[in-house]
Amino acid sequence: MAEGFVREQSSLDGSRSLDTLVLECPICLEQLRHPKSLPCLHSFCEECLGSYITKELSGKMASSFSCPVCRKVTEPMNPSEDKESWAGQFPTNNLAVEMIRHLQNTNTLITCKPCEKKGNTNVPAKFWCHQTKSYFCATCKIDHHDLIHEECEPENITEWNKSDTIRRQTSAAGCGKHKEKLEYYCEDHQILGCNKCIIVDHRKCEVVTSVDDFRDKLTPSKFDNLLDDLRKSTDAMETLINDVAEQLQSMTNDQDIALQSLTDIRKKINERFDTIQKELTDKLMAIFKEEKENLDISKLKCERLMLSMQNTLTSSKNAALKDDSVGTICLFQRGHAEVESCKELIKELEKSSRSTSLRHEYDPDILAVNTKTSLTMGKIVVHHQQRRLPSTAFSTPLSERLMKITGNLNIKVPSDKKDCSAFGVVLLSDGRIVVGE
């Protein structure tokens, strides 16, 4: 009955071989290394199981853990030992060990012995005779083996039957802890054990029976019900897996849409900043052009007047050598007019002269990480300041200039015992202020 159950269970997943189901660690998804079996009969690499237990119970005071596959609560043989050693307490899965050894030993082709004796060394064997300890192909089994050993049924060594044979032999050999035959079943712990296991670990358990007695309790109806429940559970898991896949696909679609949205908004932001930059650039260029035109006009006035006065100076030298009264008078009048124009132009420039500074100002916090400042490109700031022209022969003396009080202040240094008064203030061309007591 148990054998039939194993075949029926395997048929639930025909896409995977029995070897794959038995030899794959559910944690690392690789071939089992030092396989250990839990009471629920799920097997893991000892290292993988130890790492899982340590991580699962990290920072917890616990005497048990849940199986990584079925989540069944599992207690180690000796909970008082360190959690790192719990995995080593569970029995070795001899079935997996034997199957791994078998697969490692059958990497080369197993050939038919009678055919080899005939010189044909490439005929694959399909049967193994326990009595003669020989391999036979299908033809040699009929022509040689069955004629001599009529009552002997050789073992079929196809991949399925090899795995099935190893399973039966290993189950009979059995206990991964004591290397003895599994003869008992503890119903309290739901685990198989040899006579030593029962004496050492299960002597206080209430219901311990022989494997044959417990097998008799497993009626066909129980297996049918279990198989039905397994099918339903498999369908439930498939439904949940498909649901998770749908959620993942939905999240993937959302991620793609969000990424595209980020790309689009970044493009729009770049376009917006290009527009803002152009607006600020145009404003800066317009202000610069206007100020430059004003300076160019003042410069041109000075250049024209200077050139005219230079010509007058040159002409005056020649006039002194000539006896031309009318010409001399005209030259004098022109020179006098030019001097007056120079004085007027200087006064005009003194009133209108100003220094202009152009700056691009922005909040430096916009460049900081995790800033709450609105992301802008700042602004163009124009600052005008009255400017004193360089001293010339016709500059207005300070005493004749119009001044106004913009503020009162007292100046005191640490050595002063009382406040002092400023009686003279001079503003230098570079912006410095000189104060005289």
TORBAMI-776036 format. One record per residue (C-alpha): residue number from 1; residue in three letters; chain; x, y, z. Coordinates in pm, whole numbers, plus 50000, padded with zeros to 5 digits. Layout:
{node NUM,"ALA","A",{X,Y,Z}},
...
end
This chain:
{node 1,"MET","A",{50000,50000,50000}},
{node 2,"ALA","A",{50277,50240,50083}},
{node 3,"GLU","A",{50453,50160,49758}},
{node 4,"GLY","A",{50142,50227,49558}},
{node 5,"PHE","A",{50103,50556,49743}},
{node 6,"VAL","A",{50454,50665,49644}},
{node 7,"ARG","A",{50386,50596,49277}},
{node 8,"GLU","A",{50052,50778,49288}},
{node 9,"GLN","A",{50208,51079,49460}},
{node 10,"SER","A",{50486,51099,49203}},
{node 11,"SER","A",{50233,51092,48925}},
{node 12,"LEU","A",{50099,51422,49056}},
{node 13,"ASP","A",{50404,51590,48915}},
{node 14,"GLY","A",{50506,51402,48605}},
{node 15,"SER","A",{50726,51686,48484}},
{node 16,"ARG","A",{50983,51616,48756}},
{node 17,"SER","A",{51164,51288,48812}},
{node 18,"LEU","A",{51171,51116,49149}},
{node 19,"ASP","A",{51546,51177,49165}},
{node 20,"THR","A",{51488,51553,49133}},
{node 21,"LEU","A",{51226,51554,49408}},
{node 22,"VAL","A",{51446,51355,49645}},
{node 23,"LEU","A",{51786,51508,49577}},
{node 24,"GLU","A",{51704,51880,49557}},
{node 25,"CYS","A",{51740,52099,49866}},
{node 26,"PRO","A",{51430,52324,49891}},
{node 27,"ILE","A",{51646,52604,50037}},
{node 28,"CYS","A",{51946,52630,49802}},
{node 29,"LEU","A",{51773,52445,49513}},
{node 30,"GLU","A",{52090,52244,49453}},
{node 31,"GLN","A",{52176,51878,49509}},
{node 32,"LEU","A",{52161,51784,49875}},
{node 33,"ARG","A",{52487,51796,50070}},
{node 34,"HIS","A",{52490,51603,50400}},
{node 35,"PRO","A",{52109,51566,50378}},
{node 36,"LYS","A",{51912,51584,50701}},
{node 37,"SER","A",{51547,51481,50734}},
{node 38,"LEU","A",{51295,51649,50963}},
{node 39,"PRO","A",{51010,51452,51123}},
{node 40,"CYS","A",{50783,51579,50843}},
{node 41,"LEU","A",{51023,51393,50603}},
{node 42,"HIS","A",{51137,51707,50423}},
{node 43,"SER","A",{51512,51697,50364}},
{node 44,"PHE","A",{51766,51981,50350}},
{node 45,"CYS","A",{52139,52031,50332}},
{node 46,"GLU","A",{52269,52029,50688}},
{node 47,"GLU","A",{52439,52364,50630}},
{node 48,"CYS","A",{52127,52517,50473}},
{node 49,"LEU","A",{51905,52389,50755}},
{node 50,"GLY","A",{52146,52518,51021}},
{node 51,"SER","A",{52159,52864,50859}},
{node 52,"TYR","A",{51779,52871,50833}},
{node 53,"ILE","A",{51730,52777,51200}},
{node 54,"THR","A",{51986,53034,51316}},
{node 55,"LYS","A",{51827,53311,51108}},
{node 56,"GLU","A",{51468,53210,51191}},
{node 57,"LEU","A",{51531,53212,51567}},
{node 58,"SER","A",{51775,53503,51578}},
{node 59,"GLY","A",{51714,53702,51895}},
{node 60,"LYS","A",{51436,53467,52009}},
{node 61,"MET","A",{51412,53233,52305}},
{node 62,"ALA","A",{51266,52923,52142}},
{node 63,"SER","A",{51286,52545,52168}},
{node 64,"SER","A",{51140,52471,51827}},
{node 65,"PHE","A",{51125,52602,51469}},
{node 66,"SER","A",{50900,52561,51166}},
{node 67,"CYS","A",{50986,52348,50864}},
{node 68,"PRO","A",{51091,52573,50573}},
{node 69,"VAL","A",{50853,52384,50341}},
{node 70,"CYS","A",{50539,52279,50530}},
{node 71,"ARG","A",{50581,52512,50832}},
{node 72,"LYS","A",{50524,52222,51073}},
{node 73,"VAL","A",{50657,52305,51421}},
{node 74,"THR","A",{50966,52091,51478}},
{node 75,"GLU","A",{51160,52028,51797}},
{node 76,"PRO","A",{51526,51924,51796}},
{node 77,"MET","A",{51641,51614,51981}},
{node 78,"ASN","A",{51821,51825,52238}},
{node 79,"PRO","A",{51690,52185,52257}},
{node 80,"SER","A",{51945,52272,52527}},
{node 81,"GLU","A",{52229,52267,52273}},
{node 82,"ASP","A",{52318,52574,52071}},
{node 83,"LYS","A",{52082,52647,51782}},
{node 84,"GLU","A",{52376,52621,51542}},
{node 85,"SER","A",{52401,52249,51621}},
{node 86,"TRP","A",{52030,52164,51598}},
{node 87,"ALA","A",{52049,52068,51230}},
{node 88,"GLY","A",{52310,51802,51302}},
{node 89,"GLN","A",{52077,51632,51552}},
{node 90,"PHE","A",{51831,51521,51286}},
{node 91,"PRO","A",{51878,51185,51109}},
{node 92,"THR","A",{52064,51160,50781}},
{node 93,"ASN","A",{51850,51092,50476}},
{node 94,"ASN","A",{52009,50765,50367}},
{node 95,"LEU","A",{51780,50744,50066}},
{node 96,"ALA","A",{51928,51067,49927}},
{node 97,"VAL","A",{52280,50958,50017}},
{node 98,"GLU","A",{52240,50627,49834}},
{node 99,"MET","A",{52078,50788,49533}},
{node 100,"ILE","A",{52353,51047,49506}},
{node 101,"ARG","A",{52614,50774,49532}},
{node 102,"HIS","A",{52426,50570,49275}},
{node 103,"LEU","A",{52405,50860,49030}},
{node 104,"GLN","A",{52774,50933,49075}},
{node 105,"ASN","A",{52858,50568,49005}},
{node 106,"THR","A",{52637,50544,48695}},
{node 107,"ASN","A",{52770,50832,48494}},
{node 108,"THR","A",{52919,50575,48256}},
{node 109,"LEU","A",{52710,50341,48046}},
{node 110,"ILE","A",{52612,50011,48213}},
{node 111,"THR","A",{52647,49743,47948}},
{node 112,"CYS","A",{52519,49388,47905}},
{node 113,"LYS","A",{52773,49130,48029}},
{node 114,"PRO","A",{52686,48850,47781}},
{node 115,"CYS","A",{52713,49097,47493}},
{node 116,"GLU","A",{53054,49212,47621}},
{node 117,"LYS","A",{53176,48852,47609}},
{node 118,"LYS","A",{53064,48841,47247}},
{node 119,"GLY","A",{53271,49151,47174}},
{node 120,"ASN","A",{52985,49403,47161}},
{node 121,"THR","A",{53069,49646,47442}},
{node 122,"ASN","A",{52812,49919,47372}},
{node 123,"VAL","A",{52484,49737,47439}},
{node 124,"PRO","A",{52313,49908,47736}},
{node 125,"ALA","A",{52190,49682,48016}},
{node 126,"LYS","A",{51826,49696,48125}},
{node 127,"PHE","A",{51819,49425,48397}},
{node 128,"TRP","A",{52023,49333,48702}},
{node 129,"CYS","A",{52029,48979,48843}},
{node 130,"HIS","A",{52088,48966,49218}},
{node 131,"GLN","A",{52165,48593,49202}},
{node 132,"THR","A",{52431,48603,48931}},
{node 133,"LYS","A",{52539,48963,49002}},
{node 134,"SER","A",{52526,49041,48630}},
{node 135,"TYR","A",{52366,49291,48394}},
{node 136,"PHE","A",{52157,49184,48091}},
{node 137,"CYS","A",{52003,49356,47794}},
{node 138,"ALA","A",{51645,49263,47703}},
{node 139,"THR","A",{51756,49005,47447}},
{node 140,"CYS","A",{52015,48836,47668}},
{node 141,"LYS","A",{51765,48826,47957}},
{node 142,"ILE","A",{51534,48608,47746}},
{node 143,"ASP","A",{51800,48405,47562}},
{node 144,"HIS","A",{52039,48345,47853}},
{node 145,"HIS","A",{51911,48441,48196}},
{node 146,"ASP","A",{51552,48315,48177}},
{node 147,"LEU","A",{51662,47980,48035}},
{node 148,"ILE","A",{51890,47905,48330}},
{node 149,"HIS","A",{51721,48093,48618}},
{node 150,"GLU","A",{51354,48034,48560}},
{node 151,"GLU","A",{51248,48122,48915}},
{node 152,"CYS","A",{51467,48437,48939}},
{node 153,"GLU","A",{51317,48770,48837}},
{node 154,"PRO","A",{51592,49021,48753}},
{node 155,"GLU","A",{51554,49383,48858}},
{node 156,"ASN","A",{51459,49637,48592}},
{node 157,"ILE","A",{51722,49914,48608}},
{node 158,"THR","A",{51548,50188,48414}},
{node 159,"GLU","A",{51575,50524,48589}},
{node 160,"TRP","A",{51239,50491,48763}},
{node 161,"ASN","A",{51298,50139,48888}},
{node 162,"LYS","A",{51655,50214,48995}},
{node 163,"SER","A",{51525,50498,49212}},
{node 164,"ASP","A",{51241,50281,49342}},
{node 165,"THR","A",{51482,49998,49425}},
{node 166,"ILE","A",{51718,50229,49609}},
{node 167,"ARG","A",{51420,50373,49800}},
{node 168,"ARG","A",{51310,50027,49918}},
{node 169,"GLN","A",{51662,49915,50004}},
{node 170,"THR","A",{51736,50232,50194}},
{node 171,"SER","A",{51408,50221,50382}},
{node 172,"ALA","A",{51491,49869,50489}},
{node 173,"ALA","A",{51842,49964,50594}},
{node 174,"GLY","A",{51701,50271,50738}},
{node 175,"CYS","A",{51797,50476,51041}},
{node 176,"GLY","A",{52015,50769,50954}},
{node 177,"LYS","A",{52122,50809,51315}},
{node 178,"HIS","A",{52215,50454,51419}},
{node 179,"LYS","A",{52255,50285,51078}},
{node 180,"GLU","A",{52009,50013,51181}},
{node 181,"LYS","A",{51684,49884,51036}},
{node 182,"LEU","A",{51377,50100,51086}},
{node 183,"GLU","A",{51140,49873,51278}},
{node 184,"TYR","A",{50923,50105,51488}},
{node 185,"TYR","A",{50695,50403,51444}},
{node 186,"CYS","A",{50625,50656,51723}},
{node 187,"GLU","A",{50273,50786,51680}},
{node 188,"ASP","A",{50331,51055,51942}},
{node 189,"HIS","A",{50612,51214,51737}},
{node 190,"GLN","A",{50500,51070,51400}},
{node 191,"ILE","A",{50847,50945,51317}},
{node 192,"LEU","A",{51014,50616,51220}},
{node 193,"GLY","A",{51295,50480,51430}},
{node 194,"CYS","A",{51517,50181,51496}},
{node 195,"ASN","A",{51524,49995,51826}},
{node 196,"LYS","A",{51795,50229,51961}},
{node 197,"CYS","A",{51590,50537,51867}},
{node 198,"ILE","A",{51290,50400,52053}},
{node 199,"ILE","A",{51493,50315,52363}},
{node 200,"VAL","A",{51684,50646,52374}},
{node 201,"ASP","A",{51440,50903,52240}},
{node 202,"HIS","A",{51091,50754,52267}},
{node 203,"ARG","A",{51087,50535,52577}},
{node 204,"LYS","A",{50839,50771,52745}},
{node 205,"CYS","A",{50606,50794,52446}},
{node 206,"GLU","A",{50263,50637,52486}},
{node 207,"VAL","A",{50205,50486,52140}},
{node 208,"VAL","A",{50501,50312,51977}},
{node 209,"THR","A",{50422,50030,51732}},
{node 210,"SER","A",{50609,49818,51483}},
{node 211,"VAL","A",{50618,49945,51126}},
{node 212,"ASP","A",{50406,49649,51014}},
{node 213,"ASP","A",{50137,49719,51273}},
{node 214,"PHE","A",{50122,50085,51187}},
{node 215,"ARG","A",{50114,50005,50816}},
{node 216,"ASP","A",{49810,49784,50876}},
{node 217,"LYS","A",{49637,50092,51017}},
{node 218,"LEU","A",{49690,50278,50690}},
{node 219,"THR","A",{49384,50153,50508}},
{node 220,"PRO","A",{49328,50217,50137}},
{node 221,"SER","A",{49053,50464,50224}},
{node 222,"LYS","A",{49298,50670,50430}},
{node 223,"PHE","A",{49536,50682,50135}},
{node 224,"ASP","A",{49253,50773,49901}},
{node 225,"ASN","A",{49146,51055,50133}},
{node 226,"LEU","A",{49505,51172,50165}},
{node 227,"LEU","A",{49555,51165,49788}},
{node 228,"ASP","A",{49236,51362,49744}},
{node 229,"ASP","A",{49351,51616,50002}},
{node 230,"LEU","A",{49691,51634,49831}},
{node 231,"ARG","A",{49525,51707,49497}},
{node 232,"LYS","A",{49309,51975,49655}},
{node 233,"SER","A",{49611,52121,49833}},
{node 234,"THR","A",{49809,52116,49511}},
{node 235,"ASP","A",{49526,52298,49334}},
{node 236,"ALA","A",{49510,52550,49619}},
{node 237,"MET","A",{49884,52612,49598}},
{node 238,"GLU","A",{49862,52647,49220}},
{node 239,"THR","A",{49584,52902,49263}},
{node 240,"LEU","A",{49791,53097,49513}},
{node 241,"ILE","A",{50100,53077,49292}},
{node 242,"ASN","A",{49901,53209,48996}},
{node 243,"ASP","A",{49763,53486,49218}},
{node 244,"VAL","A",{50112,53584,49327}},
{node 245,"ALA","A",{50223,53575,48963}},
{node 246,"GLU","A",{49935,53806,48869}},
{node 247,"GLN","A",{50024,54044,49152}},
{node 248,"LEU","A",{50386,54041,49042}},
{node 249,"GLN","A",{50286,54107,48682}},
{node 250,"SER","A",{50062,54392,48797}},
{node 251,"MET","A",{50346,54539,49003}},
{node 252,"THR","A",{50580,54499,48706}},
{node 253,"ASN","A",{50337,54686,48483}},
{node 254,"ASP","A",{50297,54958,48747}},
{node 255,"GLN","A",{50675,54986,48772}},
{node 256,"ASP","A",{50710,55022,48394}},
{node 257,"ILE","A",{50439,55289,48388}},
{node 258,"ALA","A",{50597,55475,48681}},
{node 259,"LEU","A",{50942,55461,48520}},
{node 260,"GLN","A",{50801,55598,48195}},
{node 261,"SER","A",{50618,55868,48391}},
{node 262,"LEU","A",{50945,55966,48560}},
{node 263,"THR","A",{51114,55984,48222}},
{node 264,"ASP","A",{50831,56196,48080}},
{node 265,"ILE","A",{50819,56437,48374}},
{node 266,"ARG","A",{51198,56472,48365}},
{node 267,"LYS","A",{51172,56561,47998}},
{node 268,"LYS","A",{50901,56818,48071}},
{node 269,"ILE","A",{51103,56961,48362}},
{node 270,"ASN","A",{51405,56994,48132}},
{node 271,"GLU","A",{51191,57170,47874}},
{node 272,"ARG","A",{51051,57402,48143}},
{node 273,"PHE","A",{51397,57484,48273}},
{node 274,"ASP","A",{51518,57545,47920}},
{node 275,"THR","A",{51240,57804,47888}},
{node 276,"ILE","A",{51323,57961,48226}},
{node 277,"GLN","A",{51693,57972,48139}},
{node 278,"LYS","A",{51617,58142,47809}},
{node 279,"GLU","A",{51395,58399,47983}},
{node 280,"LEU","A",{51665,58480,48239}},
{node 281,"THR","A",{51931,58489,47969}},
{node 282,"ASP","A",{51723,58724,47755}},
{node 283,"LYS","A",{51661,58951,48055}},
{node 284,"LEU","A",{52031,58957,48142}},
{node 285,"MET","A",{52129,59035,47784}},
{node 286,"ALA","A",{51865,59310,47757}},
{node 287,"ILE","A",{51980,59481,48079}},
{node 288,"PHE","A",{52342,59454,47974}},
{node 289,"LYS","A",{52259,59599,47631}},
{node 290,"GLU","A",{52072,59893,47783}},
{node 291,"GLU","A",{52350,59976,48028}},
{node 292,"LYS","A",{52613,59933,47759}},
{node 293,"GLU","A",{52429,60171,47528}},
{node 294,"ASN","A",{52417,60437,47803}},
{node 295,"LEU","A",{52790,60399,47869}},
{node 296,"ASP","A",{52867,60401,47497}},
{node 297,"ILE","A",{52670,60727,47458}},
{node 298,"SER","A",{52864,60892,47743}},
{node 299,"LYS","A",{53189,60762,47603}},
{node 300,"LEU","A",{53102,60886,47256}},
{node 301,"LYS","A",{53019,61236,47389}},
{node 302,"CYS","A",{53354,61251,47567}},
{node 303,"GLU","A",{53542,61121,47263}},
{node 304,"ARG","A",{53381,61374,47028}},
{node 305,"LEU","A",{53446,61664,47262}},
{node 306,"MET","A",{53802,61548,47329}},
{node 307,"LEU","A",{53876,61516,46957}},
{node 308,"SER","A",{53735,61862,46891}},
{node 309,"MET","A",{53942,62014,47174}},
{node 310,"GLN","A",{54255,61838,47046}},
{node 311,"ASN","A",{54195,61993,46704}},
{node 312,"THR","A",{54146,62333,46868}},
{node 313,"LEU","A",{54477,62295,47054}},
{node 314,"THR","A",{54657,62207,46733}},
{node 315,"SER","A",{54497,62496,46547}},
{node 316,"SER","A",{54587,62740,46827}},
{node 317,"LYS","A",{54955,62660,46784}},
{node 318,"ASN","A",{54936,62741,46414}},
{node 319,"ALA","A",{54728,63055,46477}},
{node 320,"ALA","A",{55000,63199,46697}},
{node 321,"LEU","A",{55231,63194,46395}},
{node 322,"LYS","A",{54988,63369,46163}},
{node 323,"ASP","A",{54868,63729,46146}},
{node 324,"ASP","A",{54500,63644,46128}},
{node 325,"SER","A",{54294,63836,46380}},
{node 326,"VAL","A",{53955,63702,46270}},
{node 327,"GLY","A",{54079,63344,46272}},
{node 328,"THR","A",{54235,63387,46612}},
{node 329,"ILE","A",{53912,63529,46756}},
{node 330,"CYS","A",{53707,63244,46608}},
{node 331,"LEU","A",{53954,62990,46743}},
{node 332,"PHE","A",{53933,63155,47085}},
{node 333,"GLN","A",{53552,63147,47081}},
{node 334,"ARG","A",{53545,62784,46973}},
{node 335,"GLY","A",{53792,62685,47240}},
{node 336,"HIS","A",{53599,62875,47507}},
{node 337,"ALA","A",{53277,62702,47400}},
{node 338,"GLU","A",{53445,62364,47411}},
{node 339,"VAL","A",{53578,62427,47762}},
{node 340,"GLU","A",{53232,62527,47879}},
{node 341,"SER","A",{53089,62218,47714}},
{node 342,"CYS","A",{53349,62007,47891}},
{node 343,"LYS","A",{53252,62155,48228}},
{node 344,"GLU","A",{52883,62102,48157}},
{node 345,"LEU","A",{52943,61744,48042}},
{node 346,"ILE","A",{53143,61666,48356}},
{node 347,"LYS","A",{52865,61808,48575}},
{node 348,"GLU","A",{52611,61611,48381}},
{node 349,"LEU","A",{52812,61291,48418}},
{node 350,"GLU","A",{52866,61358,48787}},
{node 351,"LYS","A",{52492,61364,48836}},
{node 352,"SER","A",{52413,61064,48617}},
{node 353,"SER","A",{52719,60850,48677}},
{node 354,"ARG","A",{52644,60519,48842}},
{node 355,"SER","A",{52798,60176,48871}},
{node 356,"THR","A",{52583,59884,48761}},
{node 357,"SER","A",{52633,59525,48878}},
{node 358,"LEU","A",{52456,59227,48728}},
{node 359,"ARG","A",{52422,58909,48934}},
{node 360,"HIS","A",{52248,58578,48907}},
{node 361,"GLU","A",{52112,58498,49252}},
{node 362,"TYR","A",{51963,58166,49368}},
{node 363,"ASP","A",{51901,57983,49692}},
{node 364,"PRO","A",{52196,57744,49743}},
{node 365,"ASP","A",{51963,57511,49934}},
{node 366,"ILE","A",{51816,57394,49604}},
{node 367,"LEU","A",{52140,57201,49549}},
{node 368,"ALA","A",{52125,57030,49888}},
{node 369,"VAL","A",{51999,56675,49932}},
{node 370,"ASN","A",{51658,56635,50099}},
{node 371,"THR","A",{51590,57006,50059}},
{node 372,"LYS","A",{51239,57144,50100}},
{node 373,"THR","A",{51318,57453,49891}},
{node 374,"SER","A",{51126,57488,49567}},
{node 375,"LEU","A",{51334,57402,49266}},
{node 376,"THR","A",{51391,57726,49067}},
{node 377,"MET","A",{51670,57881,48864}},
{node 378,"GLY","A",{51679,58200,49069}},
{node 379,"LYS","A",{51665,58551,48924}},
{node 380,"ILE","A",{51875,58825,48762}},
{node 381,"VAL","A",{51944,59109,49005}},
{node 382,"VAL","A",{52045,59456,48880}},
{node 383,"HIS","A",{52208,59685,49137}},
{node 384,"HIS","A",{52267,60053,49064}},
{node 385,"GLN","A",{52488,60268,49285}},
{node 386,"GLN","A",{52577,60635,49253}},
{node 387,"ARG","A",{52934,60658,49138}},
{node 388,"ARG","A",{53190,60938,49183}},
{node 389,"LEU","A",{53380,61023,48867}},
{node 390,"PRO","A",{53760,61029,48875}},
{node 391,"SER","A",{53901,61368,48982}},
{node 392,"THR","A",{53962,61613,48703}},
{node 393,"ALA","A",{54055,61980,48680}},
{node 394,"PHE","A",{53689,62067,48643}},
{node 395,"SER","A",{53545,61828,48904}},
{node 396,"THR","A",{53312,61993,49157}},
{node 397,"PRO","A",{53489,62040,49493}},
{node 398,"LEU","A",{53348,61843,49780}},
{node 399,"SER","A",{53255,62168,49959}},
{node 400,"GLU","A",{53033,62271,49666}},
{node 401,"ARG","A",{52856,61941,49625}},
{node 402,"LEU","A",{52504,61888,49746}},
{node 403,"MET","A",{52498,61648,50040}},
{node 404,"LYS","A",{52224,61514,50264}},
{node 405,"ILE","A",{52219,61329,50594}},
{node 406,"THR","A",{52112,60968,50549}},
{node 407,"GLY","A",{52181,60858,50905}},
{node 408,"ASN","A",{52350,60938,51235}},
{node 409,"LEU","A",{52599,60716,51412}},
{node 410,"ASN","A",{52854,60726,51689}},
{node 411,"ILE","A",{53190,60564,51644}},
{node 412,"LYS","A",{53362,60424,51948}},
{node 413,"VAL","A",{53669,60203,51977}},
{node 414,"PRO","A",{53767,60001,52288}},
{node 415,"SER","A",{54022,60268,52392}},
{node 416,"ASP","A",{53763,60549,52399}},
{node 417,"LYS","A",{53616,60638,52736}},
{node 418,"LYS","A",{53319,60813,52584}},
{node 419,"ASP","A",{53139,60843,52256}},
{node 420,"CYS","A",{53314,61043,51985}},
{node 421,"SER","A",{53175,61252,51702}},
{node 422,"ALA","A",{53269,61245,51336}},
{node 423,"PHE","A",{53337,61586,51183}},
{node 424,"GLY","A",{53459,61480,50841}},
{node 425,"VAL","A",{53350,61200,50612}},
{node 426,"VAL","A",{53506,61118,50274}},
{node 427,"LEU","A",{53364,60861,50035}},
{node 428,"LEU","A",{53642,60719,49818}},
{node 429,"SER","A",{53591,60602,49461}},
{node 430,"ASP","A",{53640,60239,49557}},
{node 431,"GLY","A",{53352,60258,49805}},
{node 432,"ARG","A",{53555,60299,50124}},
{node 433,"ILE","A",{53457,60566,50380}},
{node 434,"VAL","A",{53715,60768,50571}},
{node 435,"VAL","A",{53587,60927,50894}},
{node 436,"GLY","A",{53771,61209,51078}},
{node 437,"GLU","A",{53709,61299,51444}},
end
